[in-house]
Amino acid sequence: MKTKTLNVGLLGYGMAGRTFHAPLIQAAPGLELSAVVSSNAERVQADYPEVEVLPKAALLLARRDIDLVVIATPNDTHFPLAKAALAAGKHVVVDTPLGVSASEARLLKAQADGAERLLSVFHNRRWDSDFLTLKALLDDGTLGRVVTLESRFDRFRPGVTDRWRDHHKPGGGIWYDLGPHLLDQALQLFGMPKVIMLELATSREGAEVDDDFLALLEYDHLRVSLQASSLVAEPTPRFRVHGTRGSFVKYGLDPQEDWLKAGQAPSSGWGLDTTPGKLTLDEGEGDTVAMTVREAPVMPGDYPAFYAGIALALLEGASPPVTSESALEVMTLLETGLDSYRQGRWVKLKDGSSALRRLHSG
């Protein structure tokens, strides 16, 4: 790229576009938010008066000055919009998930590869403080060989909204909302599992779609449990991890989403979680067990790293922060999980024979 600043066009200015993408794009060196497609021009210009607002995606895609298109629209529109953006010669970032099926994801990856365009997905939970803390603990071998990992993302939202996520349509429901994030974190730590089992439930009064899930991923000598629910009022552990040397338990969510919702911009000290997890470790020698309990060291969260990495990939040829290959793995697990639910049994993954990532070998 000759230019040192890339012009970014954002499709959608709902919760994802307004809370996450717009402020993080603006905070990234080398990127400039130039145009937004939205039906609510007043809301966009109240936040970004210098940004042009367009009524239709086609008008944005026709602009030659737009280098990167970010798609923050309902899940079932991700595939057609990304396909059109790639056809228009744009680099593309898609909010999670990449599509509503693995076949859509494969088609987009092939199109991007053929056009030599970047295709990435906003798997921002890779930069949660608690996840980075856990990853560092596994890197260091602090917990020994991990045998179980429980990851929960619970909410208390008893009311059913009229938003697209609560309607019975492709990409709706909690499995396609929170599932991609929890699956991506598991893949980053341990790679593709051997088999998956998924249970879905519709628990709220008047709900049309799943609002509760339990997914079990089996590896060699390791079980990963992923759960999310819309009807959990009592705080549950975000992570509970047990290994041959001890355990790590963490309550509370990464603070970055709440900060962005409150209008805070990334600055010095960004991403530091003030609710550290607890380590319970065996520090005895030989056959002697000597348990100690202490706070886990906290790694700061870093959502700005995603768009900073996108800029480096486009301007300097660095590897993108989230590759299309890893996004396709998430889509494969999402879809295979649904196969498991429909069939009521464990389902094998084609790549399930692959070895665990090095983190599991510690």
N, C-alpha and C positions, 0 to 999 in steps of 0.2 A: 504494500500500500504506500502510495506517495504521501497521502495526507496523514497528519499526526492526530487529527480529530475525526472520529467516525460519527456520522449522523444516524440517529436511531429513531425509528418510527414505532410507536406502541399501539397495538390493536387491543382496545378494551381499557376501560377506566373504572371497573368495579373494585371489589375488595382487593384482588390480587394486583391489578394494575396500579391502583392508587397507593396501596399500603407498601407493597414490596418493590415492584419493578421501577416505577417512576423515580422514587428517591434514590434507589441504589444505582440506577443508570446515571443520574445527575452527580452522584458522589464518585463515580469511577473516572480516573484520569484517562483521557483519550476518547471518551464517549460524550455525546451531547444529545439530549432529548430534543428532537426538532419538530416532531408532529405526533399527535395522538388522534386515533379514530375513536369517537365517542358520540353518543346521542345526547350527552349532557355537556355542552361546551362551557356553560357557566361554571360548572364544578371544576373542570380542568383549568380554566383560565383564572379561577380564584386561587388555585395552587401554583400555577405556572403561567403567568400572564404573557410571557414571551414566546410560548409554544403555540404553534398553529394547531387548530382542531379541525378535523375533517369528518364528514358524515359517513363516508363509506370506505371500506378497505381497498377497493379498486383504485381510488384516487391516491391513496398512499403508495400502493405498489407501482403505480405509473410514474412516480417521481424518481428521476435519475439520481438525485442527490442523497437518497436514503440508502445507506450501506447495510444496515442491520434492522431487521424487523423482529419485534418481540410480540408474541401472541399470548395475551392474557384474557382469553374469552372462555365461554363454557366448553367443557371437555369434548363434546361431540363436534365442535367446530375446529378443533386443533388440526386435524388432518387436512381438510379442504383448504384452510387458510395457509398452513405451512406449505402445502403442495403449490398453491398459487404464488406464494412469496418466493419459493425456490425457482419456479418457472420464470419469475420476473428478474432473476439474477441476484436476489438478495441473500445475505447470510441470515440465519434464523435461530432465534431462541424461543422455545415453547415452554409455557408454564406446565407443571406436572399435571397429568402424565402426557407422554408424547402423542398418544392417540387413545382410542377406545378398544383397540385390538392389536395383537402382535403383527398381524398382516399389514395394517396401516403403518405401523412403525417400520417394518422392513421396507415397505415401498418408499417411505420418506428417506430412510437411510440410503437406499440405492439411488434415489434421485439426487440427493445432496452429494454423494460420492461422485456420481457421473458429471455433475455440474461444477465440481470442485468448490462447493460452498460449505461453510460451517453450518452444522446442525447440532444444537445443544439443548438441554432441558434443565429447567431451574430446580434442581434438587438441592435446595438451600439448606435442608436439614443436615447435610454433610458438615455444615459449619455451625451447628449448635454447640454451645459451650459444653453441655453434658456429654454429647457424642464425642467431641474432640478430647475431653477428659478421659472417657472410657477407652478411646483408641490409644491414647498415650499410655494408659495403664497396661493394655494388652501388648503394646509395643515393648514395654519395659519388662514384661513377664511378671508383673507385680502379683497377679492372681494365679500364677501357674498355668496349668492347662485348663482352659474353660470347658465346663461340662454342661452348664445351662445358662441361657440368657433370656430374660423376660423383658420385653419392651412394651410399655403401655402408653397410649395417648388418649386419655379420658377427658370428657367434658360433661357438663350438666346443662343440656339444652332441651328441656322437655317439650317446648313448643315446636310444632312443625311449620316451617316458613313456606312462602310462595316462591322461594328462590329455586333456580334450576337444579341445584344439588338435591333438593327434596322431592323432585318429580321423577316419575318412572320413565326414564329415557336413557339412551346409551351414555355411560360415563357418570350417571348420577349415583348417589349413595355414598356411604362412608368408606367402602372398600376402595373406590376410585378417588376418594378425597385424601384420606390419611394412609391408606395402604401403600401407595407408591413411595412415601417418605420412609416408612418403617422397613419396607422391603429393600429399598436402596441402601439404608444403613446396614442391614444384615449382609447384603452383597458386598459392601465395602469392607466389612470385617472378615467375612468367611467365604465369600464366593458363592457359586451356585449350589444349592442344596441337592441332596439325592432325591428326596421326595417332599411333597407338600400336602397338607390337609387343611381345608378351610371350612369354617362354620360361619354362616351369616344369620342375623336375626333382625326382625323388624319389631321394635319394642314400644315405641311411643304411640300414643293414641292418635289415630288418623294418619300415621306414616304410610307412605307408598313404597319406600325403598329401604334398603338395609341401613340400620343406624347402630349396629353392633357387629363386630367380627372377632373371631379367634383364628389365627393362622399358626400352624405348627410346621416348622422346617426341620428336617432331619439331616444331619451330617454324620460322619463317622465319629462316634463317641461324643456327640454334642447335639443337644436339642435347643432350638430357638423358638420362643413363644412370642407372637406379636398380637396385641389386643388393642381395640379402640371401642369406645362406647359413648353414646350421647346421653346416658342416664346414670352417671356416676357423680354423686355430690361429694362424697368423702374422698380426700386426696389419696391417690394410689401411687406406688413407686413408678417413676418414669423409667428407670432401669433397675433391674435386680439381676446381678451376675454372680455366679458361683464357680470357683475354680479349685484346683488342688492345693492352693496356698491360701485361699481366703475368698472373701466376698466384697462386692461393691454395690451399694444401694444408694439411689439418688431420687429424691422427691423434687417436685416443682419443674416448671417448664423453662426453657431458655427464654431470657427476657427480651430478645431482639424484636420479636413480633409486636409485643405490647409497646415497646418504645417507638417503633415505626408507626403504629396506629395512633399514638399520641402526637405524632408530627415531629419527633426528634430525628435529627440528621446524624449520620455516623460522624463521630468525632473522637478525640483522645479518650481512652478508657472505655471505648465501645465494646460491648459484648461480654463484660465480666459478670458472671452469675454470682450473686451474693448468697445463694443457698447451696453450699458445697455438699457433695455426697459423702457417705461414710464408708470407710474401709475397715473391715474386720479381718485381720491377718494372723496367720500362724508364724511366729518368729522364733519358735523353738528350734533346737538342734537335735538331729537324729530322730529317735522315736518320741522325744519329749514335745508335747504340744503346749505352746505358750501363746495364747490369743491376746492380741492388742487391738484397740479400737481407736481410730483417729479420723480426722477430716481428710478427705482426698484433696490433693492439689487441684486447683481449678485452672483449666485452660480457657482463655477468653473465646467467646463465639466471634464469628467473622463473616456475616452475610456479605459485606462489601467485597470479599475475596472472589465471589462468583463473577461479577461484571468486570472487576479488575483483570481477572483471568481471561475473560472473553476479549477484552481490549488487547491484551498481550498476544492472544492467539491470532487475532486478525492483523495487528500491526507489526508483530515481531516473529510470527510463525511458531509460537509456543503451542504446546498441547493444550486443548481446551479444558477448562475445569471439570466439565462433564462431557464425556464423549457420547456419540450416538450409539456406540456399541454397548456402553453401560446402561443407557436409557432403554435400549432394546431388551436387555436382560430383565429390567424391571417390568416391562410390558409382558415378557414371557411368563414371569412369575404371577403377575396379576391375572392373566388369562388362564394359566394352569390351575391357579387357585379356584377360579370359577368352575373349571372342569371338575375339580375335586368336590366342590359343594354340590354341583348338579348330580354327580355320580354317587355321592355319599361315601367316598373312600379316599385313601392315600393315592396320589398320582405321581409317577416318576417323572423326573426332569431328564431331558435328553442329554444334558451335560452333567448329570448328577454324579458321574464317576470321577469328575475332576477333583483334584486335591484341594483341601482347604487352603486359604491364604495363609501366609506365614504367621499372621497374628495368632492363629489357633495352635501353632506348633510350640509357642512359648511355654 
